[in-house]
Amino acid sequence: MTVFHSDVSSLLAGAQEAEPMEAFVIRGGNPIRGTIVPQGNKNAALPMLAATLLTDEPVRLYNVPDIRDVHTMLALLDDLGVDIDREGPGVVTVQARHIRHHAPHAAWCQRIRASFLLAGPLLARVGRAVLPRPGGDRIGRRPLDTHIHAFRALGVEVDVTPDRYVLHAPKGIQAGDIFLHEMSVTATENVLMAAALGRGTTVIRNAASEPHVQELCRLINAMGGHVEGIGTNTLRVAGRERLRGTAFHIGPDYLEVGSFIGLAAVTGGELLIKGAMPDEHHRMTRIMFGRLGIRWEVRGGDIWVPADQELVIQDDLHGAIPKIDDGPWPAFPADLISIAVVLATQAKGTILIHEKMFESRLFWVDKLISMGARIVLCDPHRAVVVGPSPLYGQTLSSPDIRAGMALLIAALCAEGESVIHNIQQIERGYEALDRRLRSLGAEIERVRL
C-alpha cells in the first residue's frame, strides 16, 4: 500500500512529530513565460476520496493532486482500514472493503477542514461517525451548524460536545426535503454523500453548485447513484441500497488557474494554461480581473495570457470606484480574493475589495503593506487598494493557502529578495510549486531552516 511520498502508516505514526521547517527564497522581477498544465482540483479530490467509503468496490481516481491536504485525507482513510494504492503519478485506487471503526484519527482530522466530509459517508455506510472539530485555514469563523441541521433532517442523532461531534443514524439515512441554512459547499457535499445510500429521494435546496460539487455529483452517478439538478441550487438524490466501483478523472483546479493568470499578468509574462476550461470555470474571473485591466485569450480549452499588459483599473460608469467582491458560485470565488488584492496593487487606479464570506481573510494585508503596497483596511471585510505600488522584498510568513500564494505572487513581482516561511500552508493546496515555477523562469528555491 503506497501513498505518494510515504506509506500512510508511517505518516500516522509520526503525526505528532514536528515537520521540517522549510522556506521559499524568491528573487522577484522576472516575467514568467511558458506553458503549464493545472493540477487536479483539490476541492474536488478531497470529497471524492471521502466518497470512496460509499462502496466496498475499488474506485480509481485520476489527476489527483500530490498535495499535503490529499496526503492527510489518504492517511485518514488508511486509519479507517481502507486499501489505498498509487498506480502512477496522479492515479490512486481506493477500496473500502471493510471500515475498521467510525472515529477517524483526531490529530489528522484537525489538520484539514475537509476531514468533516467523512461524516456523510460513514453515516451512510456504517451508521455512525465521531469527528473532532476540523482544522484548516484560519480565515474566520467557519461553523458546522448547516451540516448538523441537515443531518438531523435525515434522521441522524447528533451530540455536540466542546471538542467533537458524535453522530448516529439508528434507522439509517432517511429521505428529507432540506433547505440549507447557507449555500455551504461542504454541507452540500456531506448531505449528498449521506443521501446517496439513504432511503427514498432527498431534495437539497439552496445547495452549493461550485465545479467541485458538480464533479462529486458526477462521481456518485458513475458509482451507480442517481443525482439530478447538477449545476443548479436544487439537487435531488435518489438513494440506492449499494454503490459500485468506478474510474473518474478529476478536472483542473480553477483556483490554481486563476492564480497563474494573475502571476503572469503582474510579472509581465506570457503564459499558456492548458486544459483550463475557460468557458466553464472562468467567466466571472474574467469579469473581475478585467476590472484590473487583465486580459487573456481563449484558445479552445486553453487560456493564453499575453505579455507586458498595461494594468489599469476600469472605473464604473460616471467615474465611480469599482469593486471586486466574492460570493457563492457562479460569483467570483472567495479563494481568489487574496490573489485579487495583490493584482490590484500593480494596477493603476483605486478599487474596493469586498470579502463577504470570511471575516478574517483580509487580515494578512499588513504583510503587503510592509512590502510597499498602498492599502486601507476599512474593516474585516473591505480594503481599498491604490496602485500601482512598487513592491520590495521582505521576510514573510504564509497564514493560509490562498494568502500564502498571494504573497508568493507579490514576491515574484517585487524588487529584491523575499523569504516566505510556513510554506507547508501553501503546499496544502499547490503541487510542487517551486519546481513548476522554476520551469517558467521564476527564481525560487526551497531551503531548510
MARKOL-343855 format. One record per residue (C-alpha): residue number from 1; x, y, z. Coordinates in steps of 0.25 Angstrom, whole numbers, plus 5000, padded with zeros to 4 digits. Layout:
resi|u|v|w
NUM|X|Y|Z
...
This chain:
resi|u|v|w
1|5000|5000|5000
2|5007|5013|4996
3|5002|5027|4996
4|5010|5038|4989
5|5023|5041|4996
6|5022|5031|5008
7|5014|5020|5014
8|5002|5025|5021
9|5004|5016|5033
10|5017|5023|5036
11|5010|5037|5034
12|5001|5033|5045
13|5012|5028|5054
14|5019|5042|5052
15|5006|5050|5053
16|5011|5057|5066
17|5025|5059|5061
18|5030|5073|5057
19|5031|5075|5042
20|5044|5080|5036
21|5044|5095|5035
22|5045|5100|5021
23|5044|5113|5013
24|5044|5119|4999
25|5055|5129|4995
26|5050|5137|4984
27|5057|5148|4975
28|5046|5156|4968
29|5045|5164|4956
30|5046|5153|4945
31|5034|5151|4936
32|5029|5136|4936
33|5028|5130|4922
34|5024|5117|4916
35|5013|5106|4917
36|5007|5100|4929
37|4996|5089|4932
38|4988|5092|4944
39|4987|5081|4955
40|4975|5074|4959
41|4964|5081|4967
42|4968|5080|4981
43|4954|5083|4986
44|4948|5072|4977
45|4959|5062|4981
46|4956|5063|4996
47|4941|5060|4995
48|4943|5049|4985
49|4953|5042|4993
50|4943|5042|5005
51|4932|5037|4995
52|4940|5024|4993
53|4935|5020|5006
54|4921|5019|5000
55|4925|5005|4993
56|4933|4993|4996
57|4938|4992|4982
58|4950|4999|4976
59|4949|5014|4972
60|4961|5019|4963
61|4963|5034|4963
62|4972|5041|4952
63|4978|5054|4953
64|4979|5054|4968
65|4988|5066|4973
66|5000|5062|4980
67|4998|5072|4992
68|4998|5072|5007
69|4983|5072|5009
70|4981|5060|5000
71|4992|5053|5008
72|4985|5056|5020
73|4971|5051|5015
74|4978|5038|5010
75|4984|5036|5024
76|4970|5037|5030
77|4965|5027|5020
78|4976|5017|5023
79|4974|5019|5038
80|4959|5014|5035
81|4964|5002|5029
82|4963|5005|5014
83|4972|4999|5004
84|4980|5010|4996
85|4989|5008|4984
86|4996|5018|4976
87|4997|5013|4961
88|5005|5024|4956
89|5006|5040|4956
90|4993|5045|4960
91|4986|5032|4960
92|4980|5026|4973
93|4971|5014|4975
94|4963|5013|4988
95|4955|5001|4993
96|4947|5001|5006
97|4945|4986|5007
98|4943|4988|5022
99|4943|5000|5030
100|4950|4997|5043
101|4944|5008|5052
102|4936|5021|5051
103|4945|5030|5058
104|4955|5036|5049
105|4969|5039|5055
106|4967|5052|5063
107|4980|5059|5061
108|4979|5057|5046
109|4965|5062|5045
110|4969|5075|5052
111|4979|5078|5040
112|4968|5080|5029
113|4954|5085|5029
114|4951|5074|5019
115|4952|5063|5030
116|4938|5066|5033
117|4934|5061|5019
118|4936|5047|5025
119|4923|5049|5033
120|4913|5047|5022
121|4919|5034|5016
122|4922|5028|5030
123|4907|5030|5034
124|4902|5025|5021
125|4911|5012|5021
126|4912|5009|5036
127|4902|5018|5043
128|4912|5025|5052
129|4923|5035|5052
130|4931|5042|5063
131|4939|5054|5058
132|4946|5065|5065
133|4945|5080|5061
134|4952|5080|5048
135|4964|5089|5045
136|4968|5096|5032
137|4971|5111|5029
138|4969|5121|5040
139|4961|5131|5031
140|4949|5134|5041
141|4938|5126|5048
142|4934|5114|5039
143|4922|5108|5046
144|4917|5094|5044
145|4903|5097|5048
146|4898|5095|5034
147|4903|5081|5034
148|4897|5078|5047
149|4883|5083|5044
150|4883|5076|5031
151|4888|5063|5037
152|4877|5063|5047
153|4867|5065|5036
154|4872|5052|5030
155|4869|5045|5043
156|4883|5046|5050
157|4884|5048|5065
158|4895|5058|5068
159|4902|5060|5081
160|4910|5073|5080
161|4921|5074|5091
162|4932|5085|5092
163|4942|5077|5084
164|4935|5067|5076
165|4922|5063|5069
166|4916|5049|5071
167|4906|5045|5060
168|4897|5033|5060
169|4887|5028|5049
170|4879|5018|5057
171|4870|5015|5046
172|4879|5018|5034
173|4879|5031|5026
174|4864|5035|5024
175|4860|5044|5012
176|4857|5058|5014
177|4854|5071|5007
178|4865|5080|5013
179|4867|5095|5011
180|4881|5098|5015
181|4883|5110|5025
182|4894|5115|5015
183|4900|5111|5002
184|4911|5103|5008
185|4920|5095|4999
186|4924|5084|5009
187|4910|5083|5015
188|4904|5081|5001
189|4915|5070|4999
190|4912|5063|5013
191|4897|5063|5011
192|4899|5058|4996
193|4908|5046|5000
194|4899|5042|5012
195|4887|5042|5004
196|4893|5034|4992
197|4891|5022|5001
198|4879|5027|5008
199|4864|5022|5007
200|4856|5029|4997
201|4859|5043|4990
202|4865|5054|4997
203|4864|5068|4992
204|4875|5078|4995
205|4871|5093|4993
206|4880|5105|4994
207|4891|5095|4990
208|4904|5100|4986
209|4908|5098|4971
210|4923|5100|4970
211|4930|5092|4960
212|4935|5082|4971
213|4921|5080|4976
214|4917|5077|4961
215|4929|5067|4960
216|4925|5060|4973
217|4911|5058|4967
218|4916|5052|4955
219|4925|5043|4962
220|4913|5038|4970
221|4905|5036|4958
222|4917|5028|4952
223|4917|5019|4964
224|4902|5016|4961
225|4896|5027|4969
226|4885|5036|4964
227|4887|5051|4965
228|4878|5061|4957
229|4880|5076|4956
230|4895|5076|4955
231|4900|5091|4954
232|4887|5096|4960
233|4884|5100|4974
234|4873|5089|4976
235|4879|5075|4976
236|4870|5062|4976
237|4877|5050|4981
238|4870|5036|4979
239|4876|5027|4990
240|4882|5013|4986
241|4884|5001|4994
242|4898|5000|4989
243|4908|5007|4980
244|4919|5001|4971
245|4933|5004|4968
246|4937|5013|4956
247|4948|5021|4950
248|4947|5036|4949
249|4956|5047|4944
250|4957|5060|4953
251|4956|5073|4946
252|4966|5085|4946
253|4967|5093|4959
254|4961|5106|4955
255|4967|5113|4967
256|4981|5110|4962
257|4977|5114|4948
258|4973|5128|4954
259|4986|5129|4962
260|4994|5127|4950
261|4987|5136|4941
262|4989|5147|4952
263|5004|5143|4953
264|5006|5144|4938
265|4999|5158|4938
266|5007|5165|4949
267|5021|5159|4945
268|5018|5164|4930
269|5020|5149|4926
270|5013|5141|4915
271|5007|5128|4919
272|4999|5117|4912
273|4990|5110|4922
274|4986|5096|4916
275|4972|5090|4919
276|4967|5102|4927
277|4953|5100|4924
278|4951|5115|4921
279|4936|5115|4918
280|4932|5106|4929
281|4940|5112|4940
282|4946|5126|4937
283|4935|5135|4932
284|4933|5143|4945
285|4948|5143|4948
286|4950|5149|4934
287|4940|5160|4938
288|4946|5163|4952
289|4961|5162|4947
290|4957|5171|4935
291|4953|5182|4945
292|4968|5182|4948
293|4972|5183|4933
294|4976|5168|4932
295|4972|5161|4919
296|4974|5148|4912
297|4970|5140|4900
298|4962|5127|4900
299|4969|5117|4891
300|4959|5105|4891
301|4960|5099|4905
302|4973|5107|4908
303|4976|5121|4913
304|4987|5130|4907
305|4991|5141|4916
306|4999|5151|4907
307|5012|5158|4912
308|5014|5173|4916
309|5000|5176|4919
310|4997|5190|4924
311|4989|5188|4937
312|4979|5200|4938
313|4967|5199|4947
314|4954|5201|4939
315|4945|5211|4946
316|4930|5208|4947
317|4920|5218|4940
318|4921|5232|4943
319|4935|5230|4949
320|4931|5222|4961
321|4941|5214|4968
322|4939|5199|4964
323|4940|5187|4973
324|4943|5173|4973
325|4934|5164|4982
326|4932|5150|4984
327|4920|5140|4986
328|4915|5126|4984
329|4917|5120|4970
330|4916|5125|4960
331|4920|5138|4967
332|4935|5141|4968
333|4942|5131|4977
334|4945|5135|4991
335|4958|5127|4990
336|4963|5137|4979
337|4961|5149|4987
338|4975|5149|4993
339|4980|5148|4979
340|4972|5160|4974
341|4977|5168|4985
342|4992|5166|4980
343|4988|5169|4966
344|4981|5182|4970
345|4994|5187|4976
346|5000|5186|4962
347|4989|5193|4954
348|4987|5208|4952
349|4975|5214|4960
350|4967|5211|4972
351|4958|5199|4975
352|4950|5193|4986
353|4952|5179|4990
354|4940|5173|4998
355|4941|5160|5004
356|4927|5156|5008
357|4929|5141|5012
358|4940|5141|5023
359|4942|5151|5033
360|4957|5149|5035
361|4962|5147|5021
362|4967|5161|5019
363|4975|5161|5032
364|4988|5158|5025
365|4989|5170|5016
366|4999|5177|5026
367|5009|5168|5020
368|5007|5174|5007
369|5007|5188|5013
370|5021|5185|5018
371|5025|5182|5004
372|5021|5195|5000
373|5006|5193|4996
374|4996|5205|4998
375|4984|5198|5004
376|4974|5203|5014
377|4967|5192|5022
378|4954|5198|5025
379|4948|5187|5033
380|4949|5171|5034
381|4942|5170|5020
382|4947|5182|5012
383|4960|5188|5007
384|4963|5200|4998
385|4975|5198|4989
386|4982|5209|4981
387|4992|5205|4971
388|5002|5203|4965
389|5011|5202|4976
390|5026|5197|4974
391|5027|5185|4984
392|5040|5181|4991
393|5045|5168|4996
394|5042|5165|5011
395|5043|5153|5020
396|5028|5148|5021
397|5020|5136|5027
398|5009|5129|5020
399|4996|5130|5028
400|4987|5121|5020
401|4987|5114|5006
402|4982|5126|4998
403|4988|5137|5005
404|5001|5129|5004
405|5000|5128|4989
406|4997|5143|4988
407|5009|5146|4996
408|5017|5137|4987
409|5012|5145|4975
410|5015|5158|4981
411|5029|5153|4984
412|5031|5149|4969
413|5027|5163|4964
414|5035|5170|4976
415|5049|5177|4975
416|5059|5169|4982
417|5059|5156|4991
418|5047|5151|4999
419|5047|5139|5009
420|5034|5132|5011
421|5032|5124|5024
422|5021|5114|5027
423|5021|5109|5013
424|5014|5096|5017
425|5001|5104|5017
426|5003|5108|5002
427|5007|5093|4999
428|4994|5088|5005
429|4987|5093|4992
430|4998|5095|4981
431|5006|5083|4976
432|5021|5084|4974
433|5020|5099|4973
434|5035|5103|4974
435|5039|5093|4963
436|5027|5097|4954
437|5030|5112|4955
438|5045|5110|4952
439|5041|5103|4939
440|5034|5116|4936
441|5046|5125|4939
442|5044|5129|4953
443|5055|5130|4963
444|5050|5122|4974
445|5057|5111|4983
446|5053|5103|4995
447|5063|5104|5007
448|5062|5096|5020
449|5064|5105|5033
